[in-house]
Structure formats: C-alpha cells, structure tokens
Amino acid sequence: MPKGLPPVVPEDGLTTRQRRNQPLLIVHTGDGKGKSTAAYGLALRGWNQGWDIGVFQFVKSAKWRIGEQTVLERLGALHAETGEGGPVEWHKMGAGWSWSRKEGTAEDHAEAAAEGWSEVKRRLAEQRHDLYVLDEFTYPIAWGWVELADVLDTLASRPGHQHVVITGRRADQRLVDLADLVTDMTVVKHPFQSGQKGQRGIEW
Amino acid sequence: MPKGLPPVVPEDGLTTRQRRNQPLLIVHTGDGKGKSTAAYGLALRGWNQGWDIGVFQFVKSAKWRIGEQTVLERLGALHAETGEGGPVEWHKMGAGWSWSRKEGTAEDHAEAAAEGWSEVKRRLAEQRHDLYVLDEFTYPIAWGWVELADVLDTLASRPGHQHVVITGRRADQRLVDLADLVTDMTVVKHPFQSGQKGQRGIEW
C-alpha cells in the first residue's frame, strides 16, 4: 500500500482536508504501561501546534505531582512569557479540583468525579480547549460515578474542533465504539512481576 | 493486592531501593499507536528529573520534525539557560546523522543505521546519557542492518545506570526476553481504517 493512502475512502462527501481535520476521540486502554504517558505525549505535540491544552486527572489519590505536570505547566508558562506553543491548564481530583476552592474537602470521590465531569462538559460546550486529556476517566465511568450515556452524548455532540483523549483500563465497549482511535496497551513484561517497585523518572 | 507491594520478592540479595534503582531496558512494540509517543513521554519525565536525554530516531525518512523534537530540544535549551531539567540531544537518521557532518549523503540506509548504532554503543560505553530513546530501532534489527547479538550483548553489559527505551513493531523475542518492561500497543480502532489521513498535532 503506498504510504499516505488510506485503505478505504469513505463516501461522506468530505474532502481529504476536511476529513483530516476532524476532531478525534482517542482512547488508550488495556492493562499495560503507556496509556497516560502517550496521552501526555499528545499534549506535548498539541502544545507545539499552539493548541490550548486542558488536562483533567480523574485519579483517586493524586498525591504526587507527576513529571508531566511540571513540564506541561512549565510549557504553559513559557507560552505566557514568549508566545511559544499554547496555554496549558492541569487539574487533578486528588485534593479537590483546583477550580472549586474546596481543596482538601472532597472526601467523596464519587462526588468529586461527577463535579470534574460537569466542569469538562461546561468547557466542551464553550469550546474552551483544543485538546482535553481525561486521564483515568474510565474508572469513574466503570464505577457509575458519571453516567456513561451522558458522557457518550456529550462527546458525540461536542461542538467545534475539540480533540479528547481518555485513558484507563477496561474502557466500556460503547466508548470504544464511539471513539475514532483506540489503542490497547498490553502488558508483555513488567518489572513489578519480578519484584521491582516503581522508580522516579520512570513511573512518575 | 495492597498498592505498592510487588507480587514476588526476588531472592537476589538486593534491597528494595537497590532493586528500584536498577537501570531499565524498556520495549514498546505492537502495531498500535503510542509506541514512540509514550517513549517521548518518558523522556519528558526524565528531563524533569534532571536526566541527560539522548534521542536517536532510526527512521528511514525523517523529513519532518515531529512536535516532540521541537519541544524536547526547547526543554534542553531551557536547561542550558536556567538549569531546569536536564540536557537533551536529538539525532535522526533521515538526512545523515547530525554528528557525522555528512548530511544528505547517507543514501545507504543500512550503513546509516549501523553508523547510528555504533554511536549509541560508544555513548553507552562512556555513559553519556541517563535515558536513551532508540526510536524505531526494531526495524534495522529486523532487516539485519545491525546485529541482534551485538545489540543484546551491548545492552546486557551496559555500565552504570543508563535507561534504554526501544520502540518499533515486531520486536525480536530475544530483545523482549532481555527487556525489563515490555508493552505491546495493539490497534483496536484507527481512523485510517475509515479513510481518514493523519493530522497535524495528532500524528506529528
């Protein structure tokens, strides 16, 4: 197959350029490493294109600040200083979402997750970011903390040209069906299996 | 299983800290997306730890500069200016390796790949970097342009504390056997399958 030629040309009446510029819903799932890391790699690429990046970490306990947060926030600051790249906002659920001013009070994870999703919905409606990373967002869906039907409706009808990357294990099949690009990261071998623990710079 | 407890504690006489700080050989393989993106995400983390990062792109035609190159080189420059993070070197095979001063003359890909591997070997011997990304390095191995036995020997006996990440499809089983952490990125769904071409910010 010649490089650059897609195997199927859909009869959707769109030009290649229109099709090329469609906003993507991307899912990184599976039990292996690299789901979040690859999502942050996409954020890096997006920043370089001047995109407005919004990261939302739906993790139960975001005690530590991962390296990507430091670097992407630094890149966001660089944008503010020099105009290079794009702006970056990084929000995590750990001790209450940063926009809620209730830091440390969100003891109810279900409530916090629902609150995070409501904020993402608001931002999608107002086309706030060009790329959203919803990190570990499959878990609040799996646990019923956010309603899958609402997530699917919102993503399917999001306006404009907003890319969304969702990471986490066990992505619901209906989310996979809706997505444009889905990768399953599969564990072939992991140092934890031979008794090694995580290390700085590799795991965070 | 309690969080943070590895399922097996090996009888290797090492403390958890010693085991934790072992240099890793990481392989990202499979036909799916995210192999290189996740590797560059690790480089980002490493930079944030102050690591010296060396990237070597073993691609046949590196015509375009991917977003990660711009950003990681920018971060390397930031290190030189402010001391933040670590230094970054990015080399690609496309038009001759940048250290060889023979830009544009390397028409023989096999020769160029072998030259690239020789340079990586030299650097491993002198412990030049903390993290090496050997992007798409499975291909020159598969095509016999570099000798697998030499790669395995060199990696197995590399001195000091040098992490190596190798990406590319169809990683040789002996490389997988040697590696500490192997992830297979599996295609579940790809927009090319429905006739969409790559787009800026997502594919590069």
Boltz contact constraints between the chains, C-beta under 6 A:
constraints:
  - contact:
      token1: [A, 6]
      token2: [B, 192]
      max_distance: 6.0
  - contact:
      token1: [A, 6]
      token2: [B, 195]
      max_distance: 6.0
  - contact:
      token1: [A, 6]
      token2: [B, 197]
      max_distance: 6.0
  - contact:
      token1: [A, 8]
      token2: [B, 195]
      max_distance: 6.0
  - contact:
      token1: [A, 9]
      token2: [B, 195]
      max_distance: 6.0
  - contact:
      token1: [A, 10]
      token2: [B, 194]
      max_distance: 6.0
  - contact:
      token1: [A, 10]
      token2: [B, 195]
      max_distance: 6.0
  - contact:
      token1: [A, 19]
      token2: [B, 196]
      max_distance: 6.0
  - contact:
      token1: [A, 20]
      token2: [B, 197]
      max_distance: 6.0
  - contact:
      token1: [A, 20]
      token2: [B, 199]
      max_distance: 6.0
  - contact:
      token1: [A, 32]
      token2: [B, 183]
      max_distance: 6.0
  - contact:
      token1: [A, 33]
      token2: [B, 183]
      max_distance: 6.0
  - contact:
      token1: [A, 34]
      token2: [B, 34]
      max_distance: 6.0
  - contact:
      token1: [A, 34]
      token2: [B, 38]
      max_distance: 6.0
  - contact:
      token1: [A, 34]
      token2: [B, 183]
      max_distance: 6.0
  - contact:
      token1: [A, 37]
      token2: [B, 38]
      max_distance: 6.0
  - contact:
      token1: [A, 37]
      token2: [B, 41]
      max_distance: 6.0
  - contact:
      token1: [A, 38]
      token2: [B, 34]
      max_distance: 6.0
  - contact:
      token1: [A, 38]
      token2: [B, 37]
      max_distance: 6.0
  - contact:
      token1: [A, 38]
      token2: [B, 38]
      max_distance: 6.0
  - contact:
      token1: [A, 40]
      token2: [B, 41]
      max_distance: 6.0
  - contact:
      token1: [A, 41]
      token2: [B, 37]
      max_distance: 6.0
  - contact:
      token1: [A, 41]
      token2: [B, 40]
      max_distance: 6.0
  - contact:
      token1: [A, 41]
      token2: [B, 41]
      max_distance: 6.0
  - contact:
      token1: [A, 44]
      token2: [B, 68]
      max_distance: 6.0
  - contact:
      token1: [A, 44]
      token2: [B, 71]
      max_distance: 6.0
  - contact:
      token1: [A, 45]
      token2: [B, 67]
      max_distance: 6.0
  - contact:
      token1: [A, 45]
      token2: [B, 201]
      max_distance: 6.0
  - contact:
      token1: [A, 46]
      token2: [B, 201]
      max_distance: 6.0
  - contact:
      token1: [A, 48]
      token2: [B, 67]
      max_distance: 6.0
  - contact:
      token1: [A, 48]
      token2: [B, 70]
      max_distance: 6.0
  - contact:
      token1: [A, 48]
      token2: [B, 71]
      max_distance: 6.0
  - contact:
      token1: [A, 49]
      token2: [B, 201]
      max_distance: 6.0
  - contact:
      token1: [A, 67]
      token2: [B, 45]
      max_distance: 6.0
  - contact:
      token1: [A, 67]
      token2: [B, 48]
      max_distance: 6.0
  - contact:
      token1: [A, 68]
      token2: [B, 44]
      max_distance: 6.0
  - contact:
      token1: [A, 70]
      token2: [B, 48]
      max_distance: 6.0
  - contact:
      token1: [A, 71]
      token2: [B, 44]
      max_distance: 6.0
  - contact:
      token1: [A, 71]
      token2: [B, 48]
      max_distance: 6.0
  - contact:
      token1: [A, 180]
      token2: [B, 191]
      max_distance: 6.0
  - contact:
      token1: [A, 181]
      token2: [B, 190]
      max_distance: 6.0
  - contact:
      token1: [A, 181]
      token2: [B, 191]
      max_distance: 6.0
  - contact:
      token1: [A, 182]
      token2: [B, 188]
      max_distance: 6.0
  - contact:
      token1: [A, 182]
      token2: [B, 189]
      max_distance: 6.0
  - contact:
      token1: [A, 183]
      token2: [B, 32]
      max_distance: 6.0
  - contact:
      token1: [A, 183]
      token2: [B, 33]
      max_distance: 6.0
  - contact:
      token1: [A, 183]
      token2: [B, 34]
      max_distance: 6.0
  - contact:
      token1: [A, 183]
      token2: [B, 185]
      max_distance: 6.0
  - contact:
      token1: [A, 184]
      token2: [B, 186]
      max_distance: 6.0
  - contact:
      token1: [A, 184]
      token2: [B, 188]
      max_distance: 6.0
  - contact:
      token1: [A, 185]
      token2: [B, 183]
      max_distance: 6.0
  - contact:
      token1: [A, 185]
      token2: [B, 185]
      max_distance: 6.0
  - contact:
      token1: [A, 186]
      token2: [B, 184]
      max_distance: 6.0
  - contact:
      token1: [A, 186]
      token2: [B, 186]
      max_distance: 6.0
  - contact:
      token1: [A, 188]
      token2: [B, 182]
      max_distance: 6.0
  - contact:
      token1: [A, 188]
      token2: [B, 184]
      max_distance: 6.0
  - contact:
      token1: [A, 189]
      token2: [B, 182]
      max_distance: 6.0
  - contact:
      token1: [A, 190]
      token2: [B, 181]
      max_distance: 6.0
  - contact:
      token1: [A, 191]
      token2: [B, 180]
      max_distance: 6.0
  - contact:
      token1: [A, 191]
      token2: [B, 181]
      max_distance: 6.0
  - contact:
      token1: [A, 192]
      token2: [B, 6]
      max_distance: 6.0
  - contact:
      token1: [A, 194]
      token2: [B, 10]
      max_distance: 6.0
  - contact:
      token1: [A, 195]
      token2: [B, 6]
      max_distance: 6.0
  - contact:
      token1: [A, 195]
      token2: [B, 8]
      max_distance: 6.0
  - contact:
      token1: [A, 195]
      token2: [B, 9]
      max_distance: 6.0
  - contact:
      token1: [A, 195]
      token2: [B, 10]
      max_distance: 6.0
  - contact:
      token1: [A, 196]
      token2: [B, 19]
      max_distance: 6.0
  - contact:
      token1: [A, 197]
      token2: [B, 6]
      max_distance: 6.0
  - contact:
      token1: [A, 197]
      token2: [B, 16]
      max_distance: 6.0
  - contact:
      token1: [A, 197]
      token2: [B, 20]
      max_distance: 6.0
  - contact:
      token1: [A, 199]
      token2: [B, 20]
      max_distance: 6.0
  - contact:
      token1: [A, 201]
      token2: [B, 45]
      max_distance: 6.0
  - contact:
      token1: [A, 201]
      token2: [B, 46]
      max_distance: 6.0
  - contact:
      token1: [A, 201]
      token2: [B, 49]
      max_distance: 6.0
